Amino acid sequence: MKIDAVSKLEDCFDGSIILGYQFDEAWTREWIFRLRSLGDLDYFSDFPRPFFRLRGPDGLQVKGVEGEDNCRAIFPKQGKETLRQAFEGLFAAD
């Protein structure tokens, strides 16, 4: 799974940034569970469209739907570049 495109969706008043990620393939359960290395993962497999939400200890949040090829990530003001590199690094290794 590789990142195809990144788009800036919003800047928040608190200095955080919201980015949209487009991937070359859809989210699978395996890829969703890889996010656990970055924080607490909630995975709602019983939803009609299985939803996931990652909450990192430093304020990182990632939300998406299994079977779709995109997600939304919120990077907090403090350490946003480090967190962004950690998130994007998951997709650079494969």
Chimera marker file (.cmm) of the C-alpha trace (Angstrom):
<marker_set name="trace">
<marker id="1" x="0.000" y="0.000" z="0.000" r="1" g="1" b="0" radius="0.5"/>
<marker id="2" x="1.520" y="3.283" z="-1.126" r="1" g="1" b="0" radius="0.5"/>
<marker id="3" x="0.483" y="6.901" z="-0.774" r="1" g="1" b="0" radius="0.5"/>
<marker id="4" x="-0.623" y="8.299" z="-4.142" r="1" g="1" b="0" radius="0.5"/>
<marker id="5" x="-1.571" y="11.803" z="-3.057" r="1" g="1" b="0" radius="0.5"/>
<marker id="6" x="-1.786" y="14.038" z="-0.005" r="1" g="1" b="0" radius="0.5"/>
<marker id="7" x="-4.103" y="17.019" z="0.147" r="1" g="1" b="0" radius="0.5"/>
<marker id="8" x="-4.425" y="19.693" z="2.786" r="1" g="1" b="0" radius="0.5"/>
<marker id="9" x="-8.019" y="19.689" z="3.965" r="1" g="1" b="0" radius="0.5"/>
<marker id="10" x="-7.929" y="22.216" z="6.749" r="1" g="1" b="0" radius="0.5"/>
<marker id="11" x="-5.796" y="24.234" z="9.157" r="1" g="1" b="0" radius="0.5"/>
<marker id="12" x="-7.235" y="24.471" z="12.627" r="1" g="1" b="0" radius="0.5"/>
<marker id="13" x="-7.104" y="27.459" z="14.934" r="1" g="1" b="0" radius="0.5"/>
<marker id="14" x="-5.006" y="25.514" z="17.441" r="1" g="1" b="0" radius="0.5"/>
<marker id="15" x="-2.214" y="25.059" z="14.880" r="1" g="1" b="0" radius="0.5"/>
<marker id="16" x="-3.025" y="21.477" z="13.934" r="1" g="1" b="0" radius="0.5"/>
<marker id="17" x="-3.410" y="20.434" z="10.310" r="1" g="1" b="0" radius="0.5"/>
<marker id="18" x="-5.819" y="18.001" z="8.645" r="1" g="1" b="0" radius="0.5"/>
<marker id="19" x="-4.592" y="16.068" z="5.629" r="1" g="1" b="0" radius="0.5"/>
<marker id="20" x="-6.384" y="13.711" z="3.257" r="1" g="1" b="0" radius="0.5"/>
<marker id="21" x="-4.454" y="10.699" z="2.007" r="1" g="1" b="0" radius="0.5"/>
<marker id="22" x="-5.182" y="8.807" z="-1.219" r="1" g="1" b="0" radius="0.5"/>
<marker id="23" x="-3.643" y="5.343" z="-1.574" r="1" g="1" b="0" radius="0.5"/>
<marker id="24" x="-2.954" y="3.014" z="-4.482" r="1" g="1" b="0" radius="0.5"/>
<marker id="25" x="-5.199" y="0.336" z="-2.964" r="1" g="1" b="0" radius="0.5"/>
<marker id="26" x="-8.021" y="0.029" z="-0.463" r="1" g="1" b="0" radius="0.5"/>
<marker id="27" x="-7.606" y="-0.355" z="3.290" r="1" g="1" b="0" radius="0.5"/>
<marker id="28" x="-7.597" y="-3.977" z="4.412" r="1" g="1" b="0" radius="0.5"/>
<marker id="29" x="-7.878" y="-5.331" z="7.948" r="1" g="1" b="0" radius="0.5"/>
<marker id="30" x="-4.148" y="-6.148" z="7.844" r="1" g="1" b="0" radius="0.5"/>
<marker id="31" x="-3.198" y="-2.578" z="6.933" r="1" g="1" b="0" radius="0.5"/>
<marker id="32" x="-5.565" y="-1.128" z="9.500" r="1" g="1" b="0" radius="0.5"/>
<marker id="33" x="-3.992" y="-3.221" z="12.267" r="1" g="1" b="0" radius="0.5"/>
<marker id="34" x="-0.526" y="-1.966" z="11.278" r="1" g="1" b="0" radius="0.5"/>
<marker id="35" x="-1.584" y="1.432" z="12.582" r="1" g="1" b="0" radius="0.5"/>
<marker id="36" x="-1.441" y="0.061" z="16.139" r="1" g="1" b="0" radius="0.5"/>
<marker id="37" x="2.275" y="0.847" z="16.176" r="1" g="1" b="0" radius="0.5"/>
<marker id="38" x="1.320" y="4.546" z="16.331" r="1" g="1" b="0" radius="0.5"/>
<marker id="39" x="-1.267" y="4.479" z="19.127" r="1" g="1" b="0" radius="0.5"/>
<marker id="40" x="-4.657" y="3.198" z="20.248" r="1" g="1" b="0" radius="0.5"/>
<marker id="41" x="-6.707" y="1.714" z="17.439" r="1" g="1" b="0" radius="0.5"/>
<marker id="42" x="-10.489" y="1.409" z="17.449" r="1" g="1" b="0" radius="0.5"/>
<marker id="43" x="-11.814" y="-0.905" z="14.754" r="1" g="1" b="0" radius="0.5"/>
<marker id="44" x="-15.553" y="-1.212" z="14.274" r="1" g="1" b="0" radius="0.5"/>
<marker id="45" x="-15.909" y="-4.338" z="12.137" r="1" g="1" b="0" radius="0.5"/>
<marker id="46" x="-19.652" y="-4.635" z="12.825" r="1" g="1" b="0" radius="0.5"/>
<marker id="47" x="-20.490" y="-1.400" z="11.041" r="1" g="1" b="0" radius="0.5"/>
<marker id="48" x="-22.000" y="-1.763" z="7.554" r="1" g="1" b="0" radius="0.5"/>
<marker id="49" x="-18.797" y="-0.100" z="6.348" r="1" g="1" b="0" radius="0.5"/>
<marker id="50" x="-16.095" y="-1.133" z="8.869" r="1" g="1" b="0" radius="0.5"/>
<marker id="51" x="-14.627" y="2.046" z="10.351" r="1" g="1" b="0" radius="0.5"/>
<marker id="52" x="-11.281" y="2.589" z="12.071" r="1" g="1" b="0" radius="0.5"/>
<marker id="53" x="-9.922" y="5.368" z="14.245" r="1" g="1" b="0" radius="0.5"/>
<marker id="54" x="-6.362" y="5.750" z="15.497" r="1" g="1" b="0" radius="0.5"/>
<marker id="55" x="-5.551" y="7.975" z="18.446" r="1" g="1" b="0" radius="0.5"/>
<marker id="56" x="-1.868" y="8.530" z="19.085" r="1" g="1" b="0" radius="0.5"/>
<marker id="57" x="-0.420" y="9.574" z="22.438" r="1" g="1" b="0" radius="0.5"/>
<marker id="58" x="0.728" y="12.924" z="21.035" r="1" g="1" b="0" radius="0.5"/>
<marker id="59" x="-2.610" y="13.924" z="19.508" r="1" g="1" b="0" radius="0.5"/>
<marker id="60" x="-2.375" y="12.181" z="16.142" r="1" g="1" b="0" radius="0.5"/>
<marker id="61" x="-5.755" y="11.013" z="14.823" r="1" g="1" b="0" radius="0.5"/>
<marker id="62" x="-6.419" y="8.953" z="11.704" r="1" g="1" b="0" radius="0.5"/>
<marker id="63" x="-9.875" y="7.934" z="10.496" r="1" g="1" b="0" radius="0.5"/>
<marker id="64" x="-10.944" y="5.784" z="7.590" r="1" g="1" b="0" radius="0.5"/>
<marker id="65" x="-13.133" y="3.002" z="6.272" r="1" g="1" b="0" radius="0.5"/>
<marker id="66" x="-12.024" y="-0.524" z="5.378" r="1" g="1" b="0" radius="0.5"/>
<marker id="67" x="-12.432" y="-1.052" z="1.646" r="1" g="1" b="0" radius="0.5"/>
<marker id="68" x="-11.845" y="2.592" z="0.723" r="1" g="1" b="0" radius="0.5"/>
<marker id="69" x="-8.571" y="3.926" z="-0.665" r="1" g="1" b="0" radius="0.5"/>
<marker id="70" x="-8.349" y="7.075" z="1.436" r="1" g="1" b="0" radius="0.5"/>
<marker id="71" x="-8.220" y="8.353" z="5.012" r="1" g="1" b="0" radius="0.5"/>
<marker id="72" x="-8.123" y="11.574" z="6.983" r="1" g="1" b="0" radius="0.5"/>
<marker id="73" x="-5.325" y="12.424" z="9.425" r="1" g="1" b="0" radius="0.5"/>
<marker id="74" x="-5.114" y="15.165" z="12.034" r="1" g="1" b="0" radius="0.5"/>
<marker id="75" x="-1.632" y="16.203" z="13.084" r="1" g="1" b="0" radius="0.5"/>
<marker id="76" x="-1.396" y="18.389" z="16.215" r="1" g="1" b="0" radius="0.5"/>
<marker id="77" x="0.641" y="21.580" z="16.342" r="1" g="1" b="0" radius="0.5"/>
<marker id="78" x="3.295" y="20.105" z="18.630" r="1" g="1" b="0" radius="0.5"/>
<marker id="79" x="5.378" y="17.565" z="16.743" r="1" g="1" b="0" radius="0.5"/>
<marker id="80" x="3.248" y="17.525" z="13.615" r="1" g="1" b="0" radius="0.5"/>
<marker id="81" x="6.172" y="16.929" z="11.266" r="1" g="1" b="0" radius="0.5"/>
<marker id="82" x="7.534" y="14.063" z="13.368" r="1" g="1" b="0" radius="0.5"/>
<marker id="83" x="4.097" y="12.443" z="13.564" r="1" g="1" b="0" radius="0.5"/>
<marker id="84" x="3.524" y="12.955" z="9.849" r="1" g="1" b="0" radius="0.5"/>
<marker id="85" x="6.841" y="11.265" z="9.053" r="1" g="1" b="0" radius="0.5"/>
<marker id="86" x="5.968" y="8.338" z="11.341" r="1" g="1" b="0" radius="0.5"/>
<marker id="87" x="2.561" y="7.888" z="9.708" r="1" g="1" b="0" radius="0.5"/>
<marker id="88" x="3.817" y="8.211" z="6.144" r="1" g="1" b="0" radius="0.5"/>
<marker id="89" x="6.784" y="5.964" z="6.975" r="1" g="1" b="0" radius="0.5"/>
<marker id="90" x="4.421" y="3.023" z="7.465" r="1" g="1" b="0" radius="0.5"/>
<marker id="91" x="3.633" y="3.150" z="3.753" r="1" g="1" b="0" radius="0.5"/>
<marker id="92" x="7.159" y="3.781" z="2.487" r="1" g="1" b="0" radius="0.5"/>
<marker id="93" x="8.552" y="0.468" z="3.779" r="1" g="1" b="0" radius="0.5"/>
<marker id="94" x="6.484" y="-1.861" z="1.579" r="1" g="1" b="0" radius="0.5"/>
<link id1="1" id2="2" r="1" g="1" b="0" radius="0.2"/>
<link id1="2" id2="3" r="1" g="1" b="0" radius="0.2"/>
<link id1="3" id2="4" r="1" g="1" b="0" radius="0.2"/>
<link id1="4" id2="5" r="1" g="1" b="0" radius="0.2"/>
<link id1="5" id2="6" r="1" g="1" b="0" radius="0.2"/>
<link id1="6" id2="7" r="1" g="1" b="0" radius="0.2"/>
<link id1="7" id2="8" r="1" g="1" b="0" radius="0.2"/>
<link id1="8" id2="9" r="1" g="1" b="0" radius="0.2"/>
<link id1="9" id2="10" r="1" g="1" b="0" radius="0.2"/>
<link id1="10" id2="11" r="1" g="1" b="0" radius="0.2"/>
<link id1="11" id2="12" r="1" g="1" b="0" radius="0.2"/>
<link id1="12" id2="13" r="1" g="1" b="0" radius="0.2"/>
<link id1="13" id2="14" r="1" g="1" b="0" radius="0.2"/>
<link id1="14" id2="15" r="1" g="1" b="0" radius="0.2"/>
<link id1="15" id2="16" r="1" g="1" b="0" radius="0.2"/>
<link id1="16" id2="17" r="1" g="1" b="0" radius="0.2"/>
<link id1="17" id2="18" r="1" g="1" b="0" radius="0.2"/>
<link id1="18" id2="19" r="1" g="1" b="0" radius="0.2"/>
<link id1="19" id2="20" r="1" g="1" b="0" radius="0.2"/>
<link id1="20" id2="21" r="1" g="1" b="0" radius="0.2"/>
<link id1="21" id2="22" r="1" g="1" b="0" radius="0.2"/>
<link id1="22" id2="23" r="1" g="1" b="0" radius="0.2"/>
<link id1="23" id2="24" r="1" g="1" b="0" radius="0.2"/>
<link id1="24" id2="25" r="1" g="1" b="0" radius="0.2"/>
<link id1="25" id2="26" r="1" g="1" b="0" radius="0.2"/>
<link id1="26" id2="27" r="1" g="1" b="0" radius="0.2"/>
<link id1="27" id2="28" r="1" g="1" b="0" radius="0.2"/>
<link id1="28" id2="29" r="1" g="1" b="0" radius="0.2"/>
<link id1="29" id2="30" r="1" g="1" b="0" radius="0.2"/>
<link id1="30" id2="31" r="1" g="1" b="0" radius="0.2"/>
<link id1="31" id2="32" r="1" g="1" b="0" radius="0.2"/>
<link id1="32" id2="33" r="1" g="1" b="0" radius="0.2"/>
<link id1="33" id2="34" r="1" g="1" b="0" radius="0.2"/>
<link id1="34" id2="35" r="1" g="1" b="0" radius="0.2"/>
<link id1="35" id2="36" r="1" g="1" b="0" radius="0.2"/>
<link id1="36" id2="37" r="1" g="1" b="0" radius="0.2"/>
<link id1="37" id2="38" r="1" g="1" b="0" radius="0.2"/>
<link id1="38" id2="39" r="1" g="1" b="0" radius="0.2"/>
<link id1="39" id2="40" r="1" g="1" b="0" radius="0.2"/>
<link id1="40" id2="41" r="1" g="1" b="0" radius="0.2"/>
<link id1="41" id2="42" r="1" g="1" b="0" radius="0.2"/>
<link id1="42" id2="43" r="1" g="1" b="0" radius="0.2"/>
<link id1="43" id2="44" r="1" g="1" b="0" radius="0.2"/>
<link id1="44" id2="45" r="1" g="1" b="0" radius="0.2"/>
<link id1="45" id2="46" r="1" g="1" b="0" radius="0.2"/>
<link id1="46" id2="47" r="1" g="1" b="0" radius="0.2"/>
<link id1="47" id2="48" r="1" g="1" b="0" radius="0.2"/>
<link id1="48" id2="49" r="1" g="1" b="0" radius="0.2"/>
<link id1="49" id2="50" r="1" g="1" b="0" radius="0.2"/>
<link id1="50" id2="51" r="1" g="1" b="0" radius="0.2"/>
<link id1="51" id2="52" r="1" g="1" b="0" radius="0.2"/>
<link id1="52" id2="53" r="1" g="1" b="0" radius="0.2"/>
<link id1="53" id2="54" r="1" g="1" b="0" radius="0.2"/>
<link id1="54" id2="55" r="1" g="1" b="0" radius="0.2"/>
<link id1="55" id2="56" r="1" g="1" b="0" radius="0.2"/>
<link id1="56" id2="57" r="1" g="1" b="0" radius="0.2"/>
<link id1="57" id2="58" r="1" g="1" b="0" radius="0.2"/>
<link id1="58" id2="59" r="1" g="1" b="0" radius="0.2"/>
<link id1="59" id2="60" r="1" g="1" b="0" radius="0.2"/>
<link id1="60" id2="61" r="1" g="1" b="0" radius="0.2"/>
<link id1="61" id2="62" r="1" g="1" b="0" radius="0.2"/>
<link id1="62" id2="63" r="1" g="1" b="0" radius="0.2"/>
<link id1="63" id2="64" r="1" g="1" b="0" radius="0.2"/>
<link id1="64" id2="65" r="1" g="1" b="0" radius="0.2"/>
<link id1="65" id2="66" r="1" g="1" b="0" radius="0.2"/>
<link id1="66" id2="67" r="1" g="1" b="0" radius="0.2"/>
<link id1="67" id2="68" r="1" g="1" b="0" radius="0.2"/>
<link id1="68" id2="69" r="1" g="1" b="0" radius="0.2"/>
<link id1="69" id2="70" r="1" g="1" b="0" radius="0.2"/>
<link id1="70" id2="71" r="1" g="1" b="0" radius="0.2"/>
<link id1="71" id2="72" r="1" g="1" b="0" radius="0.2"/>
<link id1="72" id2="73" r="1" g="1" b="0" radius="0.2"/>
<link id1="73" id2="74" r="1" g="1" b="0" radius="0.2"/>
<link id1="74" id2="75" r="1" g="1" b="0" radius="0.2"/>
<link id1="75" id2="76" r="1" g="1" b="0" radius="0.2"/>
<link id1="76" id2="77" r="1" g="1" b="0" radius="0.2"/>
<link id1="77" id2="78" r="1" g="1" b="0" radius="0.2"/>
<link id1="78" id2="79" r="1" g="1" b="0" radius="0.2"/>
<link id1="79" id2="80" r="1" g="1" b="0" radius="0.2"/>
<link id1="80" id2="81" r="1" g="1" b="0" radius="0.2"/>
<link id1="81" id2="82" r="1" g="1" b="0" radius="0.2"/>
<link id1="82" id2="83" r="1" g="1" b="0" radius="0.2"/>
<link id1="83" id2="84" r="1" g="1" b="0" radius="0.2"/>
<link id1="84" id2="85" r="1" g="1" b="0" radius="0.2"/>
<link id1="85" id2="86" r="1" g="1" b="0" radius="0.2"/>
<link id1="86" id2="87" r="1" g="1" b="0" radius="0.2"/>
<link id1="87" id2="88" r="1" g="1" b="0" radius="0.2"/>
<link id1="88" id2="89" r="1" g="1" b="0" radius="0.2"/>
<link id1="89" id2="90" r="1" g="1" b="0" radius="0.2"/>
<link id1="90" id2="91" r="1" g="1" b="0" radius="0.2"/>
<link id1="91" id2="92" r="1" g="1" b="0" radius="0.2"/>
<link id1="92" id2="93" r="1" g="1" b="0" radius="0.2"/>
<link id1="93" id2="94" r="1" g="1" b="0" radius="0.2"/>
</marker_set>
